[in-house]
Amino acid sequence: MNIRDLNKSISEMTDEELTNHIINIRKKIRTKRVSKKVVKIPAAPKSKFAGMSAEEKNKLIDELESMGFEE
């Protein structure tokens, strides 16, 4: 049963017709081909702190906290 061939509304269908219709739709969804288009996502800008060691980061945090900034 094709969607275009439906002359009945869903409320007028018998349970068997409805079940078959749903099964056919599921088959079509499963077998539908999807193009394998690769979408490149731009890389996030690198943080200025990415190359710092843990000690350097902690030292910087301590300096900022002493200036009144909070973590």
N, CA, C and O atoms as CSV, one atom per row, in Angstrom:
chain,resi,resn,atom,element,x,y,z
A,1,MET,N,N,0.853,-1.187,0.000
A,1,MET,CA,C,0.000,0.000,0.000
A,1,MET,C,C,0.892,1.241,0.000
A,1,MET,O,O,1.756,1.407,0.861
A,2,ASN,N,N,0.666,2.081,-0.957
A,2,ASN,CA,C,1.439,3.308,-1.072
A,2,ASN,C,C,0.684,4.455,-0.409
A,2,ASN,O,O,-0.547,4.472,-0.393
A,3,ILE,N,N,1.411,5.389,0.125
A,3,ILE,CA,C,0.758,6.529,0.786
A,3,ILE,C,C,-0.149,7.269,-0.196
A,3,ILE,O,O,-1.224,7.739,0.179
A,4,ARG,N,N,0.278,7.368,-1.431
A,4,ARG,CA,C,-0.518,8.082,-2.438
A,4,ARG,C,C,-1.805,7.330,-2.773
A,4,ARG,O,O,-2.789,7.932,-3.204
A,5,ASP,N,N,-1.792,6.012,-2.574
A,5,ASP,CA,C,-2.951,5.185,-2.908
A,5,ASP,C,C,-3.996,5.151,-1.806
A,5,ASP,O,O,-5.050,4.539,-1.977
A,6,LEU,N,N,-3.730,5.782,-0.706
A,6,LEU,CA,C,-4.669,5.731,0.411
A,6,LEU,C,C,-5.910,6.562,0.099
A,6,LEU,O,O,-5.826,7.761,-0.164
A,7,ASN,N,N,-7.041,5.908,0.133
A,7,ASN,CA,C,-8.293,6.629,-0.052
A,7,ASN,C,C,-9.036,6.745,1.264
A,7,ASN,O,O,-9.957,7.551,1.397
A,8,LYS,N,N,-8.641,5.949,2.225
A,8,LYS,CA,C,-9.310,5.951,3.518
A,8,LYS,C,C,-8.503,6.795,4.500
A,8,LYS,O,O,-7.281,6.890,4.393
A,9,SER,N,N,-9.180,7.386,5.429
A,9,SER,CA,C,-8.447,8.062,6.486
A,9,SER,C,C,-8.024,7.014,7.500
A,9,SER,O,O,-8.567,5.909,7.510
A,10,ILE,N,N,-7.090,7.336,8.329
A,10,ILE,CA,C,-6.566,6.381,9.311
A,10,ILE,C,C,-7.669,5.872,10.229
A,10,ILE,O,O,-7.665,4.701,10.607
A,11,SER,N,N,-8.600,6.727,10.586
A,11,SER,CA,C,-9.671,6.306,11.491
A,11,SER,C,C,-10.600,5.274,10.851
A,11,SER,O,O,-11.258,4.518,11.566
A,12,GLU,N,N,-10.668,5.227,9.505
A,12,GLU,CA,C,-11.542,4.274,8.818
A,12,GLU,C,C,-10.852,2.941,8.519
A,12,GLU,O,O,-11.507,1.985,8.103
A,13,MET,N,N,-9.527,2.873,8.729
A,13,MET,CA,C,-8.784,1.652,8.429
A,13,MET,C,C,-9.061,0.575,9.467
A,13,MET,O,O,-9.321,0.857,10.636
A,14,THR,N,N,-8.995,-0.676,8.998
A,14,THR,CA,C,-9.090,-1.784,9.950
A,14,THR,C,C,-7.727,-1.936,10.619
A,14,THR,O,O,-6.725,-1.394,10.151
A,15,ASP,N,N,-7.708,-2.675,11.714
A,15,ASP,CA,C,-6.447,-2.877,12.437
A,15,ASP,C,C,-5.397,-3.539,11.551
A,15,ASP,O,O,-4.218,-3.191,11.614
A,16,GLU,N,N,-5.817,-4.478,10.739
A,16,GLU,CA,C,-4.874,-5.196,9.873
A,16,GLU,C,C,-4.281,-4.258,8.822
A,16,GLU,O,O,-3.077,-4.284,8.567
A,17,GLU,N,N,-5.130,-3.434,8.216
A,17,GLU,CA,C,-4.645,-2.479,7.215
A,17,GLU,C,C,-3.666,-1.495,7.837
A,17,GLU,O,O,-2.630,-1.174,7.255
A,18,LEU,N,N,-4.009,-1.028,9.017
A,18,LEU,CA,C,-3.152,-0.069,9.714
A,18,LEU,C,C,-1.802,-0.694,10.055
A,18,LEU,O,O,-0.756,-0.071,9.876
A,19,THR,N,N,-1.838,-1.921,10.544
A,19,THR,CA,C,-0.601,-2.628,10.888
A,19,THR,C,C,0.277,-2.808,9.654
A,19,THR,O,O,1.480,-2.551,9.709
A,20,ASN,N,N,-0.305,-3.240,8.555
A,20,ASN,CA,C,0.457,-3.436,7.312
A,20,ASN,C,C,1.041,-2.118,6.815
A,20,ASN,O,O,2.181,-2.061,6.352
A,21,HIS,N,N,0.252,-1.076,6.917
A,21,HIS,CA,C,0.709,0.240,6.480
A,21,HIS,C,C,1.921,0.693,7.304
A,21,HIS,O,O,2.905,1.188,6.754
A,22,ILE,N,N,1.836,0.519,8.616
A,22,ILE,CA,C,2.940,0.910,9.503
A,22,ILE,C,C,4.185,0.076,9.211
A,22,ILE,O,O,5.296,0.606,9.189
A,23,ILE,N,N,4.003,-1.224,8.986
A,23,ILE,CA,C,5.134,-2.109,8.668
A,23,ILE,C,C,5.801,-1.652,7.370
A,23,ILE,O,O,7.028,-1.605,7.284
A,24,ASN,N,N,4.995,-1.318,6.364
A,24,ASN,CA,C,5.550,-0.860,5.089
A,24,ASN,C,C,6.323,0.443,5.247
A,24,ASN,O,O,7.385,0.613,4.650
A,25,ILE,N,N,5.801,1.348,6.038
A,25,ILE,CA,C,6.495,2.620,6.265
A,25,ILE,C,C,7.839,2.369,6.942
A,25,ILE,O,O,8.851,2.962,6.569
A,26,ARG,N,N,7.843,1.482,7.944
A,26,ARG,CA,C,9.089,1.164,8.651
A,26,ARG,C,C,10.116,0.553,7.707
A,26,ARG,O,O,11.303,0.866,7.795
A,27,LYS,N,N,9.659,-0.332,6.789
A,27,LYS,CA,C,10.572,-0.943,5.816
A,27,LYS,C,C,11.189,0.131,4.927
A,27,LYS,O,O,12.387,0.106,4.644
A,28,LYS,N,N,10.358,1.073,4.490
A,28,LYS,CA,C,10.855,2.131,3.620
A,28,LYS,C,C,11.870,3.004,4.345
A,28,LYS,O,O,12.875,3.423,3.769
A,29,ILE,N,N,11.594,3.267,5.602
A,29,ILE,CA,C,12.522,4.097,6.371
A,29,ILE,C,C,13.852,3.377,6.522
A,29,ILE,O,O,14.911,3.987,6.380
A,30,ARG,N,N,13.800,2.074,6.812
A,30,ARG,CA,C,15.032,1.308,7.018
A,30,ARG,C,C,15.839,1.176,5.737
A,30,ARG,O,O,17.070,1.184,5.774
A,31,THR,N,N,15.153,1.052,4.597
A,31,THR,CA,C,15.866,0.793,3.352
A,31,THR,C,C,16.229,2.070,2.594
A,31,THR,O,O,16.926,2.009,1.581
A,32,LYS,N,N,15.769,3.206,3.069
A,32,LYS,CA,C,16.061,4.453,2.371
A,32,LYS,C,C,17.554,4.764,2.476
A,32,LYS,O,O,18.135,4.694,3.559
A,33,ARG,N,N,18.152,5.096,1.376
A,33,ARG,CA,C,19.584,5.374,1.372
A,33,ARG,C,C,19.852,6.803,1.816
A,33,ARG,O,O,19.115,7.736,1.494
A,34,VAL,N,N,20.921,6.933,2.558
A,34,VAL,CA,C,21.307,8.247,3.046
A,34,VAL,C,C,22.668,8.570,2.444
A,34,VAL,O,O,23.583,7.748,2.486
A,35,SER,N,N,22.796,9.747,1.894
A,35,SER,CA,C,24.084,10.125,1.324
A,35,SER,C,C,25.087,10.316,2.452
A,35,SER,O,O,24.751,10.810,3.528
A,36,LYS,N,N,26.305,9.921,2.186
A,36,LYS,CA,C,27.336,10.010,3.211
A,36,LYS,C,C,28.119,11.312,3.009
A,36,LYS,O,O,29.267,11.307,2.567
A,37,LYS,N,N,27.480,12.391,3.338
A,37,LYS,CA,C,28.105,13.692,3.179
A,37,LYS,C,C,28.838,14.028,4.475
A,37,LYS,O,O,28.256,14.006,5.560
A,38,VAL,N,N,30.101,14.334,4.342
A,38,VAL,CA,C,30.901,14.657,5.522
A,38,VAL,C,C,30.826,16.153,5.760
A,38,VAL,O,O,31.131,16.957,4.878
A,39,VAL,N,N,30.422,16.505,6.946
A,39,VAL,CA,C,30.336,17.911,7.302
A,39,VAL,C,C,31.505,18.214,8.230
A,39,VAL,O,O,31.644,17.609,9.293
A,40,LYS,N,N,32.322,19.135,7.824
A,40,LYS,CA,C,33.471,19.482,8.659
A,40,LYS,C,C,33.055,20.525,9.688
A,40,LYS,O,O,32.483,21.564,9.359
A,41,ILE,N,N,33.358,20.218,10.921
A,41,ILE,CA,C,33.037,21.139,12.001
A,41,ILE,C,C,34.316,21.904,12.323
A,41,ILE,O,O,35.351,21.293,12.590
A,42,PRO,N,N,34.255,23.219,12.301
A,42,PRO,CA,C,35.479,23.968,12.583
A,42,PRO,C,C,35.957,23.701,14.010
A,42,PRO,O,O,35.165,23.577,14.944
A,43,ALA,N,N,37.263,23.618,14.140
A,43,ALA,CA,C,37.846,23.356,15.457
A,43,ALA,C,C,37.660,24.564,16.361
A,43,ALA,O,O,37.670,25.712,15.916
A,44,ALA,N,N,37.491,24.272,17.634
A,44,ALA,CA,C,37.338,25.353,18.611
A,44,ALA,C,C,38.677,26.071,18.744
A,44,ALA,O,O,39.732,25.444,18.649
A,45,PRO,N,N,38.638,27.379,18.962
A,45,PRO,CA,C,39.907,28.079,19.127
A,45,PRO,C,C,40.638,27.550,20.355
A,45,PRO,O,O,40.031,27.269,21.389
A,46,LYS,N,N,41.939,27.423,20.219
A,46,LYS,CA,C,42.712,26.874,21.332
A,46,LYS,C,C,42.804,27.898,22.457
A,46,LYS,O,O,42.969,29.097,22.234
A,47,SER,N,N,42.695,27.388,23.637
A,47,SER,CA,C,42.747,28.224,24.824
A,47,SER,C,C,44.184,28.685,25.054
A,47,SER,O,O,45.136,27.974,24.732
A,48,LYS,N,N,44.322,29.858,25.605
A,48,LYS,CA,C,45.655,30.369,25.938
A,48,LYS,C,C,46.282,29.524,27.043
A,48,LYS,O,O,47.500,29.494,27.213
A,49,PHE,N,N,45.416,28.838,27.788
A,49,PHE,CA,C,45.896,28.082,28.936
A,49,PHE,C,C,46.122,26.615,28.603
A,49,PHE,O,O,46.472,25.832,29.486
A,50,ALA,N,N,45.929,26.227,27.345
A,50,ALA,CA,C,46.026,24.817,26.971
A,50,ALA,C,C,47.431,24.258,27.189
A,50,ALA,O,O,47.576,23.097,27.571
A,51,GLY,N,N,48.445,25.049,26.956
A,51,GLY,CA,C,49.821,24.565,27.085
A,51,GLY,C,C,50.398,24.706,28.478
A,51,GLY,O,O,51.541,24.313,28.711
A,52,MET,N,N,49.639,25.255,29.405
A,52,MET,CA,C,50.150,25.475,30.764
A,52,MET,C,C,50.107,24.199,31.584
A,52,MET,O,O,49.230,23.353,31.405
A,53,SER,N,N,51.061,24.077,32.479
A,53,SER,CA,C,51.030,22.945,33.403
A,53,SER,C,C,50.029,23.256,34.510
A,53,SER,O,O,49.561,24.387,34.637
A,54,ALA,N,N,49.710,22.250,35.302
A,54,ALA,CA,C,48.755,22.425,36.394
A,54,ALA,C,C,49.275,23.442,37.408
A,54,ALA,O,O,48.508,24.230,37.961
A,55,GLU,N,N,50.580,23.417,37.644
A,55,GLU,CA,C,51.182,24.359,38.605
A,55,GLU,C,C,51.035,25.800,38.113
A,55,GLU,O,O,50.709,26.699,38.888
A,56,GLU,N,N,51.279,26.008,36.818
A,56,GLU,CA,C,51.162,27.355,36.253
A,56,GLU,C,C,49.715,27.855,36.335
A,56,GLU,O,O,49.472,29.021,36.647
A,57,LYS,N,N,48.757,26.962,36.051
A,57,LYS,CA,C,47.351,27.347,36.122
A,57,LYS,C,C,46.962,27.710,37.553
A,57,LYS,O,O,46.275,28.705,37.784
A,58,ASN,N,N,47.410,26.889,38.517
A,58,ASN,CA,C,47.093,27.168,39.918
A,58,ASN,C,C,47.706,28.496,40.369
A,58,ASN,O,O,47.086,29.253,41.116
A,59,LYS,N,N,48.927,28.768,39.906
A,59,LYS,CA,C,49.593,30.025,40.253
A,59,LYS,C,C,48.806,31.216,39.687
A,59,LYS,O,O,48.619,32.225,40.367
A,60,LEU,N,N,48.352,31.086,38.447
A,60,LEU,CA,C,47.576,32.142,37.807
A,60,LEU,C,C,46.242,32.342,38.538
A,60,LEU,O,O,45.806,33.474,38.748
A,61,ILE,N,N,45.603,31.238,38.919
A,61,ILE,CA,C,44.340,31.337,39.667
A,61,ILE,C,C,44.561,32.051,40.991
A,61,ILE,O,O,43.764,32.903,41.383
A,62,ASP,N,N,45.645,31.704,41.683
A,62,ASP,CA,C,45.960,32.352,42.960
A,62,ASP,C,C,46.171,33.855,42.785
A,62,ASP,O,O,45.716,34.657,43.601
A,63,GLU,N,N,46.872,34.227,41.703
A,63,GLU,CA,C,47.115,35.651,41.431
A,63,GLU,C,C,45.795,36.376,41.170
A,63,GLU,O,O,45.573,37.473,41.682
A,64,LEU,N,N,44.927,35.765,40.381
A,64,LEU,CA,C,43.638,36.390,40.069
A,64,LEU,C,C,42.763,36.512,41.321
A,64,LEU,O,O,42.079,37.517,41.515
A,65,GLU,N,N,42.794,35.471,42.170
A,65,GLU,CA,C,42.006,35.532,43.398
A,65,GLU,C,C,42.530,36.619,44.326
A,65,GLU,O,O,41.752,37.272,45.022
A,66,SER,N,N,43.847,36.814,44.340
A,66,SER,CA,C,44.414,37.861,45.197
A,66,SER,C,C,44.031,39.254,44.687
A,66,SER,O,O,44.035,40.220,45.450
A,67,MET,N,N,43.699,39.357,43.393
A,67,MET,CA,C,43.278,40.634,42.810
A,67,MET,C,C,41.775,40.860,43.009
A,67,MET,O,O,41.259,41.930,42.687
A,68,GLY,N,N,41.079,39.853,43.537
A,68,GLY,CA,C,39.647,40.018,43.793
A,68,GLY,C,C,38.750,39.227,42.877
A,68,GLY,O,O,37.529,39.262,43.029
A,69,PHE,N,N,39.332,38.503,41.915
A,69,PHE,CA,C,38.515,37.664,41.032
A,69,PHE,C,C,38.223,36.355,41.733
A,69,PHE,O,O,39.042,35.845,42.498
A,70,GLU,N,N,37.029,35.811,41.459
A,70,GLU,CA,C,36.669,34.536,42.061
A,70,GLU,C,C,36.603,33.464,40.987
A,70,GLU,O,O,36.303,33.748,39.828
A,71,GLU,N,N,36.887,32.229,41.384
A,71,GLU,CA,C,36.909,31.105,40.453
A,71,GLU,C,C,35.522,30.737,39.997
A,71,GLU,O,O,35.358,29.807,39.208
